[in-house]
Every structure is written in C-alpha cells, then in structure tokens.
C-alpha cells in the first residue's frame, strides 16, 4: 500500500514525463503550459488511491487513465476560463490571455483528444471506459447548467446542488470508480467509492462558496467576494434570497443590478445581509452533513480499515481539516 506522499510523487513524475507532440508549437505549447502551472492533482490521486486499495501493481494500466482524468480536468479549466473571460489561473495568466482565444479553443480541443488517447492505452475494461465517457459528458452538461443559471433569477438550491454535482463532484466520484474498477473491486465497493467521492466533491465546492466570502485573504488564492461581484448563483446567494424578507430581497436585487465599479461596497453590503441571515453558518452545516455522508460511504468499502486511512486523510486535507 502506497502512502499519500508516494502516490502524489508517482502522479507528479508521470505528469513531468508526459510527452506532447512539439509541432506545431502554437498548438502544443499551451498544453504544456496548462499542465505545468500546478493544481492539486486531486482526480489522478483519487484514481490511483482507489486502485491501490485492491492492487499494488502500479503501472501504465492505472497511470495512463489517471493522467487522462487530469488532462481532461485541465481541458475543462482552459475552456471555462475562456467562457468566464478570466485573466488568471493558479496565479498565472490564462491561456487565452497569454496567447489568444482561438488558441485556447484549439489547444483545449487537443487536450480532450489526448485525454481519450491516454485512457485508451492498454485499457480493456468496458465498465471503466463507460465511466470515463459518462464522466466527461456529465461535466460538460454541468457547465451548460452553470451557463444557463447566469440568466436566471429563480435557481433553487436543488438545481444548484445538481449543477455542482455534475460540474465538479461527479469527476471526483468517477476518478475513484475508475480506479476501483481497474483494481478489481467488487460492484458494491465501486459504488461506495463513487459516492464517497461525489459527496466529498459537493462538500469541497460548497466550501469554496463559503471561502469566497469568509476565507482568509492570506491563504485563499482568489480575491474574496468574486462570486458576489459576478452575481454567481451560489449556495450562499440562493439561500439568502430564500431567507430574506422583502426589504432584504430588494437590497440584494439592487446590488445585483449595480454595474461593476462599486465592487468593494457590493461585497460589504451583500456579506452584511449574509451575516444577518446566518448564511455562512447554514453553508458550514451543509458542508459538515455532506462530509459525514462521504465518510459513511467510505466506511462501507469492504477492505481492511488501515487501507482506507490514506483516503480519510486525503478527504480531511482537501477540506482543510486538522483532524
């Protein structure tokens, strides 16, 4: 059984050893750039960890699909940055800012193709292939829901939770599912590991919503209040509208309709409403519920408890816990 640090090192080496075609440089240099600017590598690490619960034979049979998940994830980020017109990613200029929009589209498309190529290397497991296809399609469907929500003011909490399930947490669940399938897990364990990842992913996304408002500026890598400035339909905003009285709703409406330029005032005003309504506490409660459900699914995986320790530690670290 490999430790988290050993699994992380295996993935880091594999990413460093990735060889992209060099010509035309204008197509492949943005790929290398995107893969070189960091990230938590959550998906390949989960895939490897799930596989390692059942097999110590770590070779191309698991490293290639794990890398495919990471390259696909970075493809989604590249195109997401373009759609959101974001200037920075992981503290570096986004691909469309460093190059141009056409390059971002084409290089992103190429990343998607390479992800499928990598997954196909030596994989003869039909269930794993189906899982990868379902995961990649589901993420794109989630992104479309996110786009649709930009022009809607009646998004419900249930709709939002389903959107982030598809856009964010689904790929975490499928990373574990694919690793378990390739490692030889039984059907029950495969589903329990999927649910563990999905619930963990939901908690992770809601925590990101919370941190956008209440995070420590010294440690939170994005500018606080970005979701408020962009009128993102987050768990926070949706529940604020549900709990607000008419006066508070009118105040929220006024700030949402305010053009950019009064960003700090807007962040302060909307956060004040969140504080009055207890939205931060509500979000933390939901995060704890989802995290508990996640660990309950991991409890049901039928392998020795000591083998599951690394995944428990991983989940705690992902959500910034000290226990």
N, C-alpha and C positions, 0 to 999 in steps of 0.2 A: 504494500500500500504506500503510495507516494504522499508526501506531505503537501500542504498548500503551496509552500515556498518552492518545492521541487516541481509541482505541476505548473506553477507560474513560470518557472525558468524554462521548462520544456516548451511552453507556448511562445515565450519571448524569443527563444532560439529559432523556433520554426518560422516565426514572422521575419526575423532577421535574415533567414536563409531563403525567403521567398525570392524567386527569380522571375521578374516580369520581362516580356519582350522589350527590347530597348528602342526599336524603331517602329513607327515614327515617335520621336521623343515627345512631341507635343501631346500625344495620346497617353503615354505611359508614365511620364514624369509626375503628373498629378496623382496617379495611383500610388506611386512610391511615396510621394509627399503625404498623402492622406494616411497611409499606413504607418508613417514614421513619426507622427506628431502626438503619439501617446494614446491614452484611453485606458480604462480599467481591464479590458480584455475579459469581461465577465462571461460572455457567451462561450468562447472556446474553453475557458477554465471550467465552467459548469459541465460542458460536454465531456471533457477529459475526466473530471471528478466522478461523474456518474458511471462512465465506462470502467474506471478504476475500482469501483465497488465490486465488480464482477470479474475483472481481468487485469493482470499486471503486464500483459503483453502490449506495451505501448509502442506502436509503430505507425507507419503511414495509414494503416487501416482505421486509425482513430484521429491522428494528427491532421490528415487532409480534410476530413469533414469538419473538424473543429476550426481549422483555418477558413474553410468555406463560410462558416457561420460568421466569423469576424469580418471577412471581406464583404459579405452581404450587408452586415450591420453598417459598415463604413460607407457602402454604396448608398444606403438609405439616408445617412447623415449628410453626405455630399449633396444629394438632391434636395433634402429637407432644408439645408442651408440656402440653397438657391431659391426655393419656393418662399422661404421666410425672409429672403434678402438679408441674411445675417452676415456681418462683417468678420466675426471671429469664431473660431472653433478650437477649443483646448488651448487658448491663449495665443493662437496663430491665425493669420489671415485665412479665410475660407478659400476654397479652390476657385470659385467664380470671381473673387476679389483679386487673388494672386495672378490668375490667368484671365479668363472671361467666361461668360455664361455658356457659350457654345461648347467650350472645352469641358466645363463642368457636366453638361448633359452627356457628351460623348464618352468622356472618361468614366463617368458614373455607369453608363450602359455597359462599358467594357468590364468594370468591376463585377457587375452582376453576372456576366458571361463567365468570367474567371471563377467566380464562386461556384457556379454549376460544374465547371470543368474539374475543379478541385474535389468537389463532393463525389464526382463520378470515378475518381481514381481508386480503383480496387474495391469499390462498394458494390456488393451484390445482394444487399438486404433490401427487399422491396418495401418493407414497412418503413425503414429509415428514409428511403427515397421519397415515399409518400409524405412522411412527416416533414421533410425539408421543403417540399413543394407547398404543402399546406401552410407551413410557417412563413415562407416568403410571400405567398399570396395574401395571407392574413395581415401581415404588416402593411402591405400596400392598401388593403381595404381600410385598415385603421387610419392610415394617413388621409384617405379621402374623407372619412368621417370628420377628422380634425379640420380639414379644409371647409367642409360643409358647415361646421359649427361656427365658423368665423362670421357668417352672415345670419345666424340665428340668435335670438334672444330668449328662446324658450327651451334651451337644452336642460334636460333633467339629470339628476345625479346618476340614475341608472344608465342613461345614454353615455354620460361621460365615463363611467366605470367600464362600460363595454368598449368604448373607443380606446382607452389606455390599455385595456386588456389586449386588444388586437395590435395596437401600435407599438407597445413596449413590452408588456409582461409575457405575451404569447411566445416570443422568441426565446426568452429565458426558459420557459417550460419545455419548448421543443428542443433546446440545446441539451437539457437533461434527458429528455425522452430519447433522442437520437443516440446519445452516449450509452444509455441503458440498453437500448435495442442492440447496438453493435457489441456491447459487452456480454450479451446473452442473458439479460434479466427476464424474469417471468412477466406475464401480462400485467399482473396486479402491481408489481413493483414499478413497471414502466409508467403506469397511470398515476401512482402515488408520487413518483418523482416529478412527473409533469405538473401535477397540482402544486407540489412544493414550490417549483419554480414560478408558476403563474401567480400564486398568492404572494410570494416574495417580491415579484416584479410589480404587482399592484401597490404593495406597501412602499416599495422604492420610489415609484412615481408620485404617490401622494406625499411622501417625504420631500421630494423635490418641489412640489407645490408649496409645502409649508416653509421650506428653507428659502424659497424665493421671497417670502415676506418676512420671516423671522430668523433667517440664518445669520451667522456671524460674518460680517463683511471681510474679516481677516482670513477666513477659511473657505467661504463659499465662492466658487470660481467664477460665478456670473454676477452681474450687477444686480443688487437687490431691487425688487419691485418691477422687474422686467415684464412679468406676466400682467401686472396691473397696468403698466403703461401701454401694453399691446392689447389690452381688453381680452386676454385669453380666458376662455370658458373653463376655468379650473374648478376643482372640488371646492376651493375657497369661495370663489365668486358665486358659483351656483347656489351654495348653501347660504351665502349672505343674502341673496335675493329671496330664498325660501323663508328665512327667519326675519327679514326686515319688515318694519312697519311702513306705512305709506310714505312718511317723511323720509325715512332712510332709503327706500327704493328710489324716490325722486332724486335724492342726493347721488346715489350710485349712477342713475341714468344721466345726470348732469355731467359727472366726471367721465363716463364712458363716451359721451358725445363731445367732450372737450378735445380740440385738436392738440397734437403734440406740441410741446413747448413749455408746458407747465408741469413737467414730469414729477419733480420733487413734491410739489403741492398735491398733485394727484395721488402719489404714493402715500403721503402722510394722511390725506383725507380718507382714502379707502381703507388703509390699515386701521385707522381710528374706528371706522364702522365695524371692521372685523373684530377688533378688541371688545367693543361694546356687546357684540352678538356672540362672543365666545367661539368664533370660527376656528381659531388656532387650536383650542382645546378639543373641538369636535374632530378636526383633522388628525390630531395625535391619537385620539381614541380609536378612530378608524384604522390608523396605521397599526396600532397595537393588536386590534382584532385580526387584521389580515396576517400579521406576522405570526400570531398564535396559531391561526389556521394553517399557515405554511409549515410550521414545525410539527403540527399534529399529523400532517401528511407524511413528513419525513419519518416520524415515529413508526408509521405503519409499513415502512420498507423492510423487507424480510432479509436483512443482512445483520451481521454482528454489530452491536452498538458502537464498538470502538471504530468500526469502519465509517460510521456516519458522523464521527466527531468533526472531521475536516469540513463537511458541508454545513454543520451547525456553526462552526467558527466563521466560515465564509459568509453565511447569512447575517450573523451578528456584525461583522465588519462592514458588509455592504450597507447596512442601515445605521452605521456609526455607533453601535452599542459598545459598552465597555465590559459586558459580561458574556 
